[in-house]
């Protein structure tokens, strides 16, 4: 038998975001900092590639993991160019993650004062159009 806070249940019933919100994590976030633990818990390999030569980077200079639905569902290497947040390299674990990534990118753009989001490279490439549609 379980117990839930009535206020929390009321928020959930009203459609309020729960504990599984969509967000981009810093590569220094404690959830992904311990690479072995992250691999064991989420089946997700992540490392900060800022110290690698450009030619050896797979996911980008400052790739930020996407946390969605309690899972790590992708990553993006963002940079600000004027009023545009540019996703230089973006990786998704599944097609289902495109809507979550689009939402996280729009929120990130707002955080840094950008009015637009642009996407350069998507992996896998066949999800690029779906992601761009979700962003518009």
C-alpha angles and dihedrals in degrees: 000000000000137000128214129190108256090221091054091048091050091052091049091049089051090055096252115159111268132207091290097071124160115251145143114246127216112245084240094056112126090236091068103021095093101062097194092050092047091051092047096046101036106017086236124133112208135164137162106257097188091105095051122091110262092249091059097049116109102178103021144265099296105011113185117205118232114233110199129158091355091303137100100243105171145322140241136201103214131189132177118236109181107300094345128090105214121203098209095181123010128180128188128193092210144358088255089066095063095087092048092049091049090052092047092049093050090050092047090050089054091049092057097039098254123147097198141040124212127187122209108175130014128190117231090034095211089070094058097092092044090052093047090050090051090052094054 
